[in-house]
């Protein structure tokens, strides 16, 4: 009986792009003797795609493919696996170029890590980058070593060349990485950021509650209008309103996709209008959907100031577009004299 899943197993797409023994490592997803009901690793396809696009053909490709298999076998989540692979790949790319290394056989973890963590290589790297790469490397080495020790002696010898070597003096390298100080600096920065926010916290929380509750009321009004239309008590387009704080009125208009097209013929092609009139394609009853249009906000007394929806100015200025966000950042920088 043919196992249909084997045909669509993304892990098998790495065949020919890494060592076969790495792809079929025992006690991992690639193991042909794995229990059949074993759960598919989370977003395995995403990891395979990353390896194919970035890691394959690099000297450390076999090591990272094996590492991915081992991390998944130890039930790490996709984000952790991806973060580990991407951090190691970037680090090895920079280090191999700086050290003119050609293969993993040239990688001397104690000597090369000492140079890197001591700041003698890659001056553009920050202390945080160095510490994070060290943590990631040593953690990955431990995972691989733990997996290796669970194999028979013959298989240990077979897979040893694909294991990230563990440093002989890990304590000295850990000290040299400055990881403790980096962590303390990050904690201090978070504390400073929090302290700067605290004087405004209550105001921010109050404003957030007000805005959330407004959206809840709009949603309830929207649902109530839909019920009126579907029960035959109202027709589309339906104008609805909300009174807020005894000071202003928010006016909305409820449409469905079909009615919106028919009421705005100049905006749509002849084919689209034909589909809408005849309830075809996207305008069949099962595919049709409701739309809520914000029409205006007006003061109840006709003269007072109005607040309306707080995000309207951003929408009107198009700040959801990337270019507009960048423009806003430039304006803020200029306003601060930067």
matplotlib code that plots the C-alpha trace (Angstrom):
import matplotlib.pyplot as plt

x = [0.0, 1.4, 1.8, 0.2, 1.7, 5.3, 4.6, 3.8, 6.3, 8.2, 11.2, 11.9, 12.3, 15.8, 16.9, 20.0, 20.6, 22.2, 23.9, 21.4, 22.3, 21.4, 18.1, 17.3, 18.8, 17.5, 15.0, 13.9, 11.1, 13.3, 13.8, 12.2, 11.6, 9.7, 6.3, 3.7, 1.3, 4.0, 2.7, 4.0, 6.4, 4.9, 5.3, 7.9, 7.3, 8.4, 11.7, 12.4, 11.8, 14.2, 16.9, 16.5, 16.6, 19.3, 21.4, 21.8, 25.2, 26.9, 29.6, 27.3, 24.2, 24.4, 24.8, 21.8, 19.6, 20.4, 19.9, 16.4, 15.5, 16.9, 15.2, 11.8, 12.4, 12.8, 9.4, 10.6, 8.1, 8.5, 9.5, 12.3, 13.6, 13.5, 15.1, 17.9, 18.6, 18.5, 20.7, 23.3, 23.2, 23.8, 26.6, 28.4, 28.1, 29.8, 32.4, 33.4, 33.9, 35.9, 38.1, 38.3, 37.1, 36.0, 34.5, 33.2, 36.4, 38.2, 35.9, 37.8, 35.1, 37.4, 39.8, 37.4, 34.8, 37.5, 38.4, 34.7, 33.5, 36.6, 35.7, 38.7, 36.4, 33.4, 33.6, 30.2, 28.5, 27.1, 27.7, 24.1, 24.7, 27.8, 26.2, 23.1, 25.1, 27.1, 24.0, 22.4, 25.5, 26.2, 22.5, 22.4, 25.5, 24.0, 20.8, 22.9, 25.2, 22.2, 20.7, 24.0, 24.6, 21.2, 22.4, 24.4, 28.1, 28.3, 25.7, 27.5, 30.6, 28.6, 26.9, 29.8, 31.0, 27.7, 27.6, 28.4, 31.5, 31.1, 33.9, 36.4, 36.2, 32.6, 32.8, 35.6, 33.7, 30.5, 32.4, 34.0, 30.6, 29.4, 26.0, 25.3, 26.0, 24.0, 21.0, 21.4, 21.6, 18.5, 16.7, 17.7, 16.6, 13.2, 12.9, 13.7, 11.2, 8.6, 9.4, 9.0, 5.6, 4.2, 3.1, 0.9, -0.3, -3.6, -4.5, -3.5, -5.5, -8.6, -8.3, -7.9, -11.0, -13.0, -11.9, -12.5, -16.0, -16.8, -15.9, -18.0, -21.0, -20.4, -20.3, -23.6, -25.2, -23.9, -25.2, -28.6, -28.8, -28.0, -30.8, -33.3, -32.3, -32.5, -35.8, -37.3, -37.8, -35.3, -33.7, -30.2, -28.5, -29.6, -28.4, -27.9, -26.7, -25.1, -25.3, -22.1, -21.7, -24.8, -22.6, -22.2, -23.8, -22.0, -23.7, -23.0, -24.5, -24.9, -24.4, -23.9, -21.4, -24.1, -25.9, -22.7, -21.8, -25.2, -25.3, -21.8, -21.9, -19.1, -16.6, -17.0, -16.6, -19.5, -18.8, -18.8, -22.1, -23.6, -22.5, -24.0, -27.4, -27.7, -26.3, -23.5, -19.9, -18.9, -22.5, -24.4, -26.3, -23.7, -20.8, -22.3, -21.2, -22.1, -20.1, -20.2, -19.5, -18.7, -20.6, -20.0, -19.9, -21.9, -22.5, -25.9, -26.2, -25.0, -22.1, -19.9, -16.6, -16.7, -14.4, -15.6, -13.3, -9.8, -8.1, -9.9, -7.1, -4.6, -6.9, -7.5, -3.8, -3.1, -0.7, -1.4, 0.8, 4.5, 5.6, 3.3, 4.6, 8.2, 7.1, 5.5, 8.7, 10.7, 8.3, 8.6, 12.3, 12.4, 10.0, 12.5, 15.3, 16.9]
y = [0.0, 3.4, 6.0, 9.0, 11.3, 10.4, 12.0, 15.3, 15.3, 18.6, 17.2, 14.9, 17.9, 18.4, 15.1, 15.7, 19.1, 17.7, 14.5, 11.5, 10.4, 13.9, 13.8, 10.4, 10.9, 8.4, 9.4, 12.5, 13.1, 11.9, 8.5, 5.9, 3.8, 6.5, 5.6, 6.2, 8.2, 10.7, 14.3, 16.4, 19.1, 22.5, 24.4, 21.9, 23.3, 26.8, 25.4, 23.4, 26.5, 28.6, 25.9, 25.6, 29.4, 30.3, 27.5, 24.9, 25.0, 26.7, 24.7, 24.5, 23.2, 19.6, 20.8, 23.1, 20.5, 18.0, 20.6, 21.4, 17.7, 17.3, 20.4, 19.3, 15.8, 17.6, 19.3, 22.8, 25.2, 26.5, 30.0, 28.7, 26.4, 29.2, 31.7, 29.3, 28.4, 32.0, 33.3, 30.6, 31.0, 34.8, 34.3, 31.6, 33.7, 36.7, 34.6, 32.4, 35.4, 37.3, 34.2, 33.0, 29.6, 27.1, 24.2, 23.2, 21.2, 24.6, 25.8, 25.9, 26.8, 27.8, 29.9, 31.5, 32.2, 33.8, 36.1, 36.9, 37.3, 39.3, 41.9, 41.1, 40.3, 42.0, 45.4, 46.3, 43.6, 44.8, 43.2, 42.0, 40.3, 38.6, 37.4, 36.2, 34.2, 32.6, 31.6, 30.2, 28.3, 26.7, 25.8, 24.1, 22.2, 20.9, 19.8, 17.9, 16.4, 15.1, 13.6, 12.0, 10.3, 8.5, 6.7, 3.4, 3.7, 3.0, 5.8, 8.2, 7.8, 8.3, 11.5, 13.1, 15.1, 16.9, 18.0, 21.6, 21.1, 22.1, 24.4, 23.0, 26.1, 27.2, 29.1, 31.4, 32.0, 32.7, 35.3, 36.7, 37.0, 39.5, 37.8, 38.7, 42.3, 42.4, 40.9, 43.5, 46.3, 45.1, 44.9, 48.4, 49.7, 48.0, 49.5, 53.0, 52.6, 51.5, 54.3, 56.8, 55.4, 55.1, 58.8, 58.4, 54.8, 55.6, 58.1, 55.6, 52.8, 55.0, 56.1, 52.5, 51.4, 54.3, 53.4, 49.7, 50.3, 52.6, 49.8, 47.4, 49.8, 50.2, 46.5, 46.1, 48.8, 47.1, 43.7, 45.2, 46.9, 43.6, 41.9, 44.6, 44.1, 40.3, 40.3, 42.5, 45.6, 47.7, 48.0, 48.6, 51.0, 51.7, 54.8, 54.3, 56.5, 56.4, 59.2, 59.5, 61.3, 63.4, 65.7, 64.1, 61.8, 59.2, 58.4, 55.2, 53.5, 49.8, 48.2, 44.8, 44.3, 43.9, 47.1, 49.1, 48.2, 49.0, 52.3, 53.3, 52.3, 54.6, 52.9, 49.4, 47.6, 46.4, 42.8, 43.5, 45.4, 42.5, 40.0, 42.2, 42.7, 39.0, 37.8, 35.9, 35.0, 37.1, 38.4, 35.2, 35.1, 32.8, 35.0, 38.4, 40.3, 43.4, 46.7, 49.5, 53.0, 55.8, 58.8, 61.7, 63.0, 66.0, 67.9, 67.4, 71.2, 71.9, 74.1, 72.3, 70.5, 66.9, 64.0, 61.2, 58.2, 58.8, 57.0, 58.8, 61.3, 58.5, 56.8, 60.1, 60.7, 57.2, 56.4, 52.7, 52.7, 52.0, 55.2, 57.3, 55.7, 56.5, 60.0, 60.3, 59.1, 61.8, 64.5, 63.4, 63.3, 66.9, 68.1, 66.9, 68.6, 65.3]
z = [0.0, -1.0, 1.7, 0.1, 2.7, 1.7, -1.7, -0.1, 2.7, 2.3, 4.1, 1.2, -1.1, 0.4, -1.2, -3.3, -1.5, 1.6, 2.8, 2.7, 6.2, 7.5, 5.7, 7.2, 10.6, 13.2, 15.8, 13.7, 11.3, 8.4, 10.0, 7.8, 11.0, 12.8, 14.2, 11.5, 13.7, 14.7, 14.3, 11.4, 12.7, 12.9, 9.6, 8.3, 4.8, 6.0, 7.4, 4.3, 2.1, 4.3, 4.1, 0.3, -0.3, 2.1, 3.6, 0.9, -0.8, 2.2, 4.2, 7.2, 5.3, 6.5, 10.1, 10.0, 8.2, 10.9, 13.6, 12.2, 12.3, 15.9, 17.2, 15.8, 17.3, 20.7, 20.2, 19.7, 18.0, 14.5, 15.6, 17.8, 15.1, 12.5, 14.8, 15.7, 12.0, 10.8, 13.6, 13.0, 9.2, 9.5, 12.0, 10.0, 6.8, 8.4, 10.3, 7.4, 5.2, 7.8, 8.6, 5.0, 6.0, 3.3, 5.2, 8.6, 9.1, 9.2, 12.0, 15.3, 17.8, 20.7, 18.6, 16.3, 19.0, 21.1, 18.3, 17.6, 21.2, 22.1, 19.4, 17.1, 14.2, 12.6, 14.3, 13.0, 15.2, 18.5, 21.8, 21.7, 18.3, 19.6, 22.8, 21.0, 18.4, 21.2, 23.2, 20.0, 19.0, 22.4, 22.9, 19.4, 20.1, 23.3, 21.5, 18.9, 21.5, 23.5, 20.4, 19.4, 22.8, 22.4, 19.3, 19.0, 18.8, 15.1, 14.3, 16.7, 14.6, 11.4, 12.6, 14.6, 11.5, 11.4, 15.0, 15.9, 18.0, 21.7, 23.0, 25.5, 27.6, 27.4, 30.7, 29.4, 26.2, 28.1, 30.2, 27.0, 25.3, 28.0, 27.9, 31.5, 31.0, 27.8, 29.6, 32.4, 29.9, 28.1, 31.4, 32.3, 29.0, 29.4, 32.9, 31.6, 28.8, 31.3, 33.7, 31.0, 30.1, 33.7, 34.2, 31.1, 31.8, 33.4, 30.6, 27.9, 29.6, 29.9, 26.3, 25.1, 27.0, 25.5, 22.0, 22.5, 23.9, 20.9, 18.5, 20.5, 20.2, 16.4, 16.0, 17.8, 15.7, 12.6, 13.6, 14.5, 11.1, 9.3, 11.3, 10.2, 6.6, 6.7, 8.5, 5.8, 8.0, 6.0, 2.6, 1.4, 1.5, 5.0, 6.9, 10.6, 13.4, 16.8, 19.4, 21.5, 24.8, 24.2, 22.0, 18.6, 16.1, 14.1, 10.8, 8.9, 5.8, 5.5, 2.0, 0.6, -2.2, -4.8, -3.8, -3.6, -7.2, -8.5, -6.7, -8.0, -11.7, -12.7, -10.5, -12.0, -15.3, -17.4, -16.5, -12.8, -13.1, -15.1, -12.4, -9.7, -11.5, -12.2, -8.9, -10.5, -9.5, -6.4, -6.1, -5.5, -2.2, -0.6, -1.6, -1.0, 2.1, 4.0, 4.0, 6.5, 5.3, 7.7, 6.3, 8.7, 12.3, 13.4, 16.6, 18.1, 18.7, 15.2, 16.4, 18.9, 18.2, 17.2, 17.9, 15.6, 14.9, 16.1, 13.2, 10.3, 9.7, 9.3, 6.8, 4.9, 4.7, 3.5, 6.4, 6.1, 3.0, 3.6, 1.8, 3.9, 7.1, 6.1, 5.3, 8.7, 10.3, 8.4, 9.6, 13.2, 12.9, 11.4, 14.1, 16.8, 15.1, 14.1]

ax = plt.figure().add_subplot(projection="3d")
ax.plot(x, y, z, "-o")
ax.set_aspect("equal")
plt.show()
